């Protein structure tokens, strides 16, 4: 999984720290090693910005990478 995070830092639209690709709560849960329900319940507490696509919750990859960088260097 670390390879995915490192790749996200280097790939994507010339945006430092990841791309604008939208991730599902399940994908974010995999990156953070928590359950999907935890992501849905705690993303506001963690300060992670979410995007609504219709009724669906999505997260920008670059926001997740920035969160991980700020918490875990």
QUISULNOR-V200992 format. One record per helix or strand of 3 or more residues. SS is the DSSP state (H for helix, E for strand). FROM is the first residue (numbers start at 1). LEN is the number of residues. If there is no record, write none. Layout:
# QUISULNOR-V200992
((SS FROM LEN) (SS FROM LEN))
This chain:
# QUISULNOR-V200992
((H 2 9) (E 22 3) (H 25 8) (H 36 11) (E 50 4) (E 56 5) (H 61 12))
